[in-house]
């Protein structure tokens, strides 16, 4: 038995395998913006064209309709104060940050989005109906508490340990110190399960045989949805959620689904009960739940449910007070609009005598007639988007053409189906991609030049960057911001033109100020900030997800390692290593062949270049970056047999993606 030389290098190399594992669906674990106000734009913030756009929205919508506000405030018990922080004092949620979201819409915010932001700003503990409460505004999602015979059944314990613990403690302060007698995960997105360890410890959950309910495939999807492209998705999701924008009328005002994400410490308690039937009944703490399995639409693994005794239906996230997205701007697998609509028809069929609808984002609706109308409109929103896109596909239109052409009918233009989180134009393109892929059929787009080369040639064709910027300035002056952005993007990428950069900042600001979709606003304003200040200095903090990584099947790590292999460097390499977990008695063989990394569960191969033996917790700490050399490779729990040099060569072929790559300057 020998120990590895140059252990610090090997640790850093091994961490490359984990770089693609996080930050799951969100923007990573870095520090969110904590300022109440941010840097002002370079010039007068709002143009006449943006004000005119706001006026058109205000004229077309009944922004003063009070019904949603009455629903959002109904059952209010108490509002939290102060901050949710990490153990080291880092602020995750400041309950004062969004107090500015009040009164008339400022000129820097679309008035329709401002209305949604005000509704989502109703933060606190609310009674939904007898035996059901919700905590809203403690994170991007809601925590729902259902009173059982002896305690609380917690539905969706938020994103992180800190926000979940704070919310539950706040509820107990006002409702009584009852134990948690069950947990329900509605689906596999981290804002609905990542705070589980703030609700109950693994030891207590095991000792009490706590029922933890999720849909079939939940663990696999919860730990793998973003494994392979997690770095890129995390980087892009910083745009979607406005993670680093100031909380102000010039920055983040809302996410469409809630105020903001709490980027704290993620974990997971594995489910003990799986919903694997289309309709499945369970009794939890003396209360009957009727679960409906609805995978493959909003999330790969998802369930909705009703509580007949309380006459309540919970739509999880297949329903929300907004148009959802079929393809998030952060990126994801395309969602199936037709299946989504089908699930909502099932919801109507299974509604029974429910007279209150609630979900894991936004606010509830009371009254059967209103609930049926709401679900019906949501169903037809996705069905109309699907059917009309397919109609235009078959007429030969391209994604951009279809996005310009489809307009929702007046009956689907109400507030509950407006694009605050999703956007119709983006969803149309998602339907197209679902069926035909991203290629639009025009051979000119089969093998286009990369953006940098194309931009250089456009600059040259325009007679230089100055002329291109002059044309963009003319477009900006007449309020044609989409065209201005396209021209300026070429000048910034192709010529690194400072004047183009300054004007593109102003252009993105106007596009952001005009956007009804929070995700588009956040993306435009984050792009403007990145043009000013550059990309983020920090990448993913994997240590904050150590408790989640501990529940991740080891195969996900190997898949991530394969996706980080430098194919060019590995082209002439044939290496094989054994990885043995001494505590779980698992053994895997990993080998490189034809510049591809393979793995399989198998006894150690006799012809392996080296064998690395360690415990699973040590392995998780290594890939999470929370353990140094002395804690891992140089301790008694780790040993190496065979060629130490070949083991180093093997891991040196894995690239580490820092997650700080530029987006708007390349």
PEFEN-V506835 format. One line per field, one symbol per residue. phi: phi as a letter, one per 20 degrees, with the letter a starting at -180 (. if undefined). psi: psi as a letter, one per 40 degrees, with the letter a starting at -180 (. if undefined). Layout:
phi: ???
psi: ???
This chain:
phi: .cdfflggffgffffgfefefcdledendffffdefbcffgfcgfceffffffgfffffecefefeffffffefmgdadfcncecefenffdcdfefdfffamffffecgfffgffffffefeqeceeagncccdcneafdeddddfefcaeeedmemebgffffffffffffddoeefedrccefaeeffdbfegfeebfgffgffelffcdbegnfffffdcgdgfcfffffffffffelgdffeafecfdadnerfaeeeddebadffdcdecdgcbdcddlmdeddececfndfbfcbcdacdgfelccdelcfcbeafedebgfforffeefffgfffffffffdfmdgcbdbbebmdecdngffffffffffgfgfffgfffffgfgfenfegfffffefcffgfddfffceeedebgfffgfffgfgednffenegfdfbfffgffffgffffffnofffffffffffffenefffgffffgffffeclefffffffgffffffffefeffffgfffffffffffdnffedefefffdgffffeegffffffffffdfffffegddccbcdcdefeemeccddbdblmcedbbfafgffeffbcddaefgffffffemeceffecfddfecbcdnefffffgfffeeedefmcffddcb
psi: hiiiifdddddddddddededifbeafaeihiheidiahiidahdhiddddddddddddeigeeheddddddehehdihiiaihiideehhdhheedeeegiaihieehhdddddddddeegiahihdihehiihieeadiihhhhhadeahhhhgfadidddddddddddddeeigiiheihhhdaeideeeeedeediiddddddefhhhhiihedddddeedfddfdddddddedddefdeiigieebhdiedeadihhgbhiahhiiehhheidhhiihhfehhihihhgiecdidhiiiiigddefihhebeehifihiiehieeiiihihdddddddddddddedbfhehhiaeiaiihihddddddddddddddddddddddddddeeeiidddddddhhiidefeideeigddahddddddddddddeadheehddedgiiidddddddddddefidddddddddddddeegddddddddddddddefhdddddddddddddddddhdhdddddddddddddddeiiidiahgddeedddddehhdddddddddeehgdddedfigihihhhhddefihihhihhffhhiiihiihhdeidihhhiiddddddddefehaddecdeieehihiahddddddddeehihhefeiidee.
